[in-house]
Amino acid sequence: MPHSQTAVFRRLVRDHMSEAPVVVPLGSTAAETVARMAATRASAAVIADPDGTIRGILTEQDVVRRIACRRIGEQPIDGLMTRPVLTIRADDQLYQAIGFMRRKRLRHMPVVDDDGRLVGMLFLHDALGSAIGQLLEEIDRLTHEDTMEGLAQVKAAQVELARTLLADNVPAPEIQALVSDINNDLYRRVLRLVVAELEGEGWGAPPVPFAAIVMGSGGRRESYLFPDQDNGFVLADYPDEAHASIDRWFIECAERMTRALDRLGFPLCKGGVMASNPLWRKSLPQWKAQIAGWMRKKHEAMLLFCDIFFDFLPVWGERALAEELRAFVTETAPQHPMFLREMFGIQADHRAGIGFFNRFITERQDPAHIGHINLKLMGTLPLAEAVRLWALRHGVAATGTLARIEALHARGRMSDDEVDRLRAAFVFVTGLQLRQQIADYDAGRPVSNFVDPRTLTDRERETLKDAFKAINDFRARLKSELTGTLL
């Protein structure tokens, strides 16, 4: 299958939308609206306020059903348009839009920004131009309706999609990003169900705006097939005296969300890094105060909290709250070099899996994996941790490992050679890790991060050793820069 045939899974709606051909204000007559549609050969007209707020839509079918056989051409269109209007966000994945439109039998759909304002129109026939027919079944499986049964099928479809993309020679980091996007979309869809459920049961709407965030590999968009939950809530500020009543709603929301995600295949975090834990459910000012406290006190447990937290990414709700928190972290971290030094200290033993005499460091305790290499513990983890610290030191806001490497390079904080070696190391190790997880899944084994070096080709073993050396060389430089000592 040519590489281009899977590109649909990596594109956004904004890349394929066009301007809405006809936009008219409320009060326009049916006759003039239809005339404009005819003049532009448009199949739909969007009725919107001057600021882009969508009020309704008039389609060709509406014209046939409601107007053509009735003498109402001069009447206002307000009573003839369809509302409410189904829309999609410009930053949503294109495959999500295709699946939704096919399921709802829509030929076109207005595209909105984060504030719900009209920014364009997506036409199904244009979007389908990016999707080869044999991939439509996978798209349909990945865009099931918002029910727990439908979302469970979405989760189950991930492995097959990852297999397809890996066979298509798509680099593993791109597959990770897509898997992460699917996982984060499941977060969004679960939260929509939970919020609607709470409203229907009399709990009411969210008492204050909030953003749901994911942390760890999901926040870096580097998830593998079966990540556990690392999530939190960032709430808009509210008076202290209202805490009991407001937090009651968010406790219920968080508990329902985490239980639903667990049923879908996102195991509950054993360390309690979930919005159901008040440590990870705070207002924006409380989050800022907590982070500032973590950086001042430098207690080992708090340093571990930071290690989990700093990769956070918003997945639902008021993204501006999470973005302000990200800006705070990006600005504050470089001001605390001792904190970053202590952060490196708790990670000092996290070296890549190559030891004396150029030999792999393999598992010695887990009976199921004796002699195997833990590609996460001995590969991606020490690299992601080191790059994160260097990014925090230099005020880089990006969360992905490769994005951080590129940003550090652009700022002159990594040499061309270092970037090439680390990028190649990350792509190769993640590729082996993903391939092994799919093999485990197919064989009915527990999906793990372990690979038996004897199953690798000679070339793969040598490339893996080069990757581990690149990671350890970078960590040695980082230690020297942050602590003034050598590994």
C-alpha positions in Angstrom: 0.0 0.0 0.0 1.6 3.3 -1.0 2.5 5.6 1.8 0.2 8.4 0.5 -2.9 6.1 1.0 -2.7 6.4 4.8 -2.1 10.2 4.8 -5.8 10.8 5.6 -5.1 9.7 9.2 -2.5 12.4 9.7 -4.4 15.4 8.3 -6.7 18.0 9.9 -10.0 19.3 8.8 -8.5 22.8 8.2 -6.3 21.3 5.5 -9.3 20.4 3.4 -12.0 22.9 4.2 -13.0 25.7 1.8 -14.8 28.9 2.4 -18.5 28.6 3.0 -19.9 29.5 -0.5 -23.0 31.3 0.8 -23.3 33.0 4.2 -26.4 35.1 4.9 -27.7 36.9 8.1 -30.9 36.1 9.9 -33.9 37.8 8.3 -32.7 37.1 4.8 -35.6 36.0 2.5 -35.8 32.5 1.1 -35.9 33.9 -2.4 -32.6 35.8 -2.1 -30.9 33.0 -0.3 -31.8 30.5 -3.0 -30.8 32.9 -5.7 -27.3 33.2 -4.1 -27.1 29.5 -3.9 -28.0 29.1 -7.5 -25.5 31.8 -8.6 -22.6 30.2 -6.8 -23.8 26.6 -7.5 -23.7 26.0 -3.7 -25.5 23.1 -2.2 -26.0 24.9 1.1 -26.1 28.3 2.7 -25.0 29.0 6.3 -27.1 31.5 8.3 -24.7 33.3 10.7 -24.3 36.4 12.8 -21.6 38.9 11.7 -19.2 37.5 14.3 -19.5 34.0 12.8 -21.9 32.5 15.3 -23.9 29.9 13.3 -27.7 30.1 13.6 -28.8 27.6 11.0 -28.2 26.0 7.6 -30.3 25.8 4.4 -29.5 22.9 2.1 -30.8 21.8 -1.3 -33.0 19.3 0.4 -34.5 22.0 2.6 -35.2 24.0 -0.6 -37.0 21.0 -2.1 -38.9 20.0 1.0 -39.8 23.4 2.5 -39.7 26.0 -0.2 -40.2 24.8 -3.8 -43.8 23.6 -3.4 -44.9 26.6 -1.2 -45.3 30.2 -2.2 -43.1 31.5 0.7 -40.1 32.9 -1.3 -40.3 36.3 0.4 -40.6 35.0 3.9 -37.6 35.3 6.3 -35.4 32.2 6.1 -35.4 32.0 9.9 -38.3 29.6 10.0 -37.2 27.5 7.2 -33.5 26.7 8.0 -32.3 23.6 9.8 -31.2 24.0 13.4 -29.3 23.2 15.5 -26.4 22.8 13.0 -23.9 19.9 13.2 -20.4 21.3 13.0 -16.8 20.1 13.2 -13.7 21.9 14.5 -11.0 23.0 12.1 -8.3 21.2 14.3 -10.2 17.9 14.4 -8.7 15.0 12.5 -9.9 14.6 8.9 -10.7 11.0 9.3 -13.0 11.8 12.2 -14.9 14.2 10.0 -15.2 11.7 7.2 -16.5 9.0 9.6 -19.0 11.4 11.2 -20.3 12.7 7.9 -20.7 9.2 6.5 -22.5 8.1 9.6 -24.9 11.1 9.6 -25.2 11.0 5.8 -24.0 14.6 5.4 -22.6 16.0 2.2 -21.2 19.1 3.8 -20.7 20.4 7.2 -19.7 23.9 8.6 -16.3 24.1 10.2 -15.8 26.2 13.4 -13.0 27.4 15.5 -12.5 26.8 19.2 -15.1 29.5 20.0 -17.7 28.0 17.7 -17.4 30.7 15.0 -17.7 29.7 11.3 -14.4 29.5 9.5 -15.2 27.3 6.5 -17.1 24.4 5.0 -16.0 20.8 4.6 -17.4 18.9 1.6 -17.5 15.1 1.9 -16.5 14.5 -1.7 -13.4 16.6 -1.2 -12.5 14.9 2.0 -12.9 11.5 0.5 -10.3 12.4 -2.1 -7.7 11.8 0.7 -9.1 8.4 1.7 -8.6 5.3 -0.5 -11.7 3.1 -0.5 -10.2 0.2 1.3 -9.4 2.5 4.3 -13.0 3.7 4.7 -13.9 0.6 6.7 -11.1 1.5 9.2 -12.3 5.1 9.3 -15.8 3.9 10.1 -14.6 1.7 12.9 -12.6 4.6 14.4 -15.5 7.0 14.4 -18.3 5.0 16.0 -21.2 6.8 17.6 -20.7 8.3 21.1 -21.9 5.3 23.1 -19.7 3.2 25.4 -20.3 0.2 23.0 -19.2 2.3 20.0 -16.2 3.8 21.8 -15.1 0.3 22.8 -15.0 -0.6 19.1 -12.9 2.5 18.4 -10.3 1.3 21.0 -10.3 -2.2 19.5 -9.6 -0.7 16.0 -6.4 0.9 17.0 -4.2 -2.2 16.8 -5.3 -2.9 13.2 -4.7 0.7 12.2 -1.2 0.7 13.8 -0.4 -2.5 12.0 -1.6 -1.0 8.6 0.5 2.1 9.1 3.6 0.2 10.2 3.3 -2.0 7.1 3.0 1.2 5.1 6.4 2.2 6.4 5.0 5.2 8.3 7.6 6.2 10.9 6.7 5.0 14.4 6.5 8.6 15.9 3.7 9.4 13.4 1.8 6.3 14.4 2.3 7.1 18.0 0.9 10.6 17.4 -2.2 9.1 15.7 -2.7 6.5 18.4 -2.4 9.4 20.9 -4.9 11.5 19.0 -7.4 8.6 18.9 -6.9 8.1 22.7 -7.3 11.8 23.3 -10.4 11.8 21.2 -11.8 9.0 23.3 -11.2 11.2 26.3 -13.2 14.0 24.6 -16.1 11.7 23.7 -16.2 10.1 27.1 -16.4 13.6 28.7 -19.2 14.6 26.4 -21.1 11.6 27.5 -20.4 12.2 31.2 -21.3 15.9 31.1 -24.5 15.1 29.3 -25.3 12.3 31.7 -24.7 14.6 34.7 -26.9 17.3 33.3 -29.7 14.7 32.6 -29.5 13.5 36.1 -29.9 16.9 37.7 -26.3 17.7 38.5 -26.5 20.6 36.1 -23.8 21.9 33.7 -20.2 22.4 34.8 -20.3 25.0 37.6 -17.2 26.7 36.1 -15.3 26.3 32.8 -12.6 23.6 32.9 -10.1 21.9 30.7 -9.3 18.2 30.9 -5.6 17.4 30.4 -3.6 14.2 29.8 0.0 13.8 31.0 2.9 11.5 30.3 3.1 9.8 26.9 -0.4 11.0 25.9 0.6 14.6 26.5 3.7 14.1 24.4 1.6 12.4 21.7 3.8 9.4 22.1 1.4 6.8 23.3 1.6 3.1 22.5 -1.3 0.7 22.2 -2.4 0.3 25.8 -1.5 3.3 28.0 -2.9 3.7 31.5 -4.6 6.9 32.7 -2.7 10.0 33.5 -5.2 12.9 33.6 -6.3 16.0 35.4 -8.6 18.9 35.4 -7.7 22.7 35.3 -10.7 24.7 36.5 -11.4 28.4 36.1 -10.9 30.4 39.3 -13.8 30.6 41.8 -14.4 31.9 45.3 -13.0 29.8 48.1 -16.4 29.7 49.9 -17.9 28.0 46.8 -15.3 25.2 46.8 -17.5 22.5 48.5 -20.4 22.8 46.0 -18.2 23.3 42.9 -15.8 20.5 43.7 -18.6 18.1 44.4 -19.6 18.3 40.7 -16.0 17.8 39.5 -15.4 14.8 41.8 -18.5 13.1 40.3 -17.4 14.0 36.8 -13.8 12.8 37.4 -14.9 9.5 38.9 -17.4 8.7 36.1 -14.7 9.7 33.5 -12.0 7.5 35.0 -14.4 4.5 35.4 -15.5 4.8 31.8 -12.0 5.0 30.5 -11.0 2.0 32.5 -13.9 0.0 30.9 -12.6 1.1 27.4 -9.1 -0.2 28.1 -7.3 2.7 29.8 -6.3 1.1 33.1 -6.6 3.2 36.3 -3.3 4.7 37.2 -1.8 2.8 40.1 -0.1 6.0 41.3 -3.4 7.9 41.4 -2.5 10.4 38.7 -6.1 11.0 37.7 -8.6 13.9 38.0 -10.4 11.9 40.7 -7.4 12.7 43.0 -7.6 16.3 44.3 -3.8 16.7 43.7 -4.6 16.6 39.9 -7.9 18.6 40.1 -7.3 22.2 40.8 -8.2 25.8 39.7 -5.7 27.6 37.5 -4.4 29.7 40.4 -4.1 26.6 42.6 -2.2 24.8 39.9 0.3 27.7 39.6 0.8 27.8 43.4 1.3 24.1 43.5 3.9 24.2 40.7 5.7 27.0 42.3 5.8 25.1 45.5 7.1 22.0 43.8 10.0 24.0 42.3 10.9 25.6 45.7 10.7 22.6 48.0 12.4 20.0 45.7 11.1 17.0 47.7 11.7 13.7 45.9 7.9 12.9 45.7 7.2 16.4 44.3 10.0 16.0 41.8 8.3 12.8 40.6 5.0 14.6 40.4 6.7 17.2 38.1 8.2 14.5 36.0 4.6 13.2 35.3 3.0 16.6 35.0 5.3 18.6 32.7 4.1 16.8 29.5 0.5 17.8 29.9 -1.7 18.5 26.9 -5.4 19.8 26.9 -7.9 17.3 25.3 -11.3 18.8 26.2 -13.0 22.0 27.4 -11.5 25.5 27.8 -8.1 25.0 26.2 -7.1 28.6 27.2 -6.9 27.5 30.8 -4.4 24.8 30.0 -2.5 27.1 27.6 -2.1 29.7 30.3 -0.8 27.0 32.7 1.7 25.9 30.0 2.9 29.5 29.6 3.4 29.7 33.3 5.5 26.5 33.4 7.5 27.6 30.4 8.3 30.9 31.9 8.9 29.7 35.5 11.1 26.6 35.0 14.2 28.4 33.6 14.2 30.5 36.7 14.8 27.5 39.0 18.1 25.8 37.8 18.5 24.1 41.2 15.1 22.5 40.7 16.1 21.2 37.2 19.4 19.9 38.7 17.4 18.0 41.4 15.1 16.7 38.7 18.0 15.2 36.8 19.2 13.7 40.1 16.2 11.5 40.5 16.7 10.3 36.9 20.4 9.9 37.0 20.2 6.1 36.9 17.9 6.1 33.9 20.6 5.2 31.3 20.1 3.6 27.9 20.6 -0.1 27.8 24.2 -0.4 26.7 27.0 -1.4 29.1 30.6 -2.4 29.3 32.1 -4.1 26.3 29.3 -2.8 24.1 26.8 -5.3 25.5 23.1 -4.8 26.0 21.8 -4.5 29.5 19.0 -7.0 29.7 16.3 -8.0 32.2 17.4 -10.2 35.1 14.4 -10.3 37.5 11.2 -10.7 35.5 11.0 -14.4 34.7 8.9 -13.8 31.6 11.5 -11.6 30.1 14.9 -12.8 31.3 17.6 -11.8 28.7 15.2 -9.3 27.0 15.7 -5.5 26.6 13.2 -3.2 28.2 12.9 -0.6 25.3 11.0 1.8 27.4 13.0 1.8 30.6 16.3 1.5 28.7 15.5 3.5 25.6 12.6 5.9 25.2 12.3 6.9 28.9 15.9 8.2 29.4 15.7 10.0 26.1 12.3 11.7 26.7 13.3 12.6 30.3 16.6 14.2 29.3 15.1 16.1 26.3 12.2 17.4 28.6 14.7 18.8 31.1 16.7 20.5 28.5 13.6 22.0 27.0 12.4 23.3 30.4 15.8 24.8 31.0 15.6 26.8 27.8 11.9 27.8 27.9 10.6 25.5 25.1 6.8 25.1 25.3 6.5 22.0 23.0 5.8 18.7 24.7 6.7 16.0 22.1 10.2 14.6 22.2 11.0 15.3 18.5 9.3 18.7 18.7 11.4 19.6 21.6 14.6 18.4 19.8 13.7 20.6 16.8 13.0 23.7 19.0 16.3 23.2 20.9 18.2 22.9 17.7 16.5 26.1 16.4 17.7 27.9 19.5 21.3 26.7 19.1 21.1 24.4 22.1 21.7 21.2 20.2 24.2 20.6 17.4 23.3 19.3 14.0 25.1 16.0 14.8 23.4 15.6 18.1 20.0 16.3 16.6 20.6 13.7 13.8 21.7 11.1 16.3 18.9 11.6 18.8 16.2 11.9 16.1 17.4 8.6 14.5 17.6 6.9 18.0 14.0 7.9 18.9 12.5 6.8 15.5 14.4 3.5 15.6 13.6 2.5 19.2 10.0 3.5 19.0 9.7 1.5 15.8 11.0 -1.6 17.5 8.8 -1.0 20.5 5.6 -0.6 18.5 6.5 -3.7 16.3 7.0 -5.8 19.4 3.7 -4.6 21.0 1.8 -5.6 17.8 3.6 -9.0 17.8 2.7 -9.5 21.5 -1.0 -8.7 20.8 -1.1 -11.0 17.8 0.4 -13.9 19.8 -2.1 -13.4 22.7 0.7 -12.4 25.1 0.5 -9.5 27.5 1.6 -6.4 25.5 4.9 -5.2 26.9 8.0 -3.1 26.1 10.4 -6.0 26.0 12.2 -7.3 23.0 14.4 -10.4 22.7 17.7 -9.2 21.1 18.1 -12.6 19.5 15.0 -11.9 17.4 16.7 -8.8 15.9 18.9 -8.9 12.8 22.6 -8.1 13.0 21.9 -4.7 11.5 19.1 -4.0 13.9 21.3 -4.9 16.9 24.0 -2.6 15.8 21.6 0.2 15.1 20.0 -0.3 18.5 23.5 -0.1 20.2 24.2 3.2 18.2 20.9 4.6 19.4 21.6 3.7 23.1 25.1 5.3 22.8 23.5 8.5 21.4 21.1 8.7 24.3 23.8 8.2 26.9 26.1 10.7 25.2 23.4 13.3 25.4 22.6 12.5 29.0 26.3 12.9 29.9 26.4 16.3 28.3 23.2 17.2 30.1 24.6 16.2 33.5 27.7 18.3 32.9 25.6 21.3 31.9 23.1 21.0 34.8 25.3 19.8 37.6 28.9 20.5 36.6 29.8 16.9 37.0 30.4 14.0 34.5 28.6 10.6 34.3 
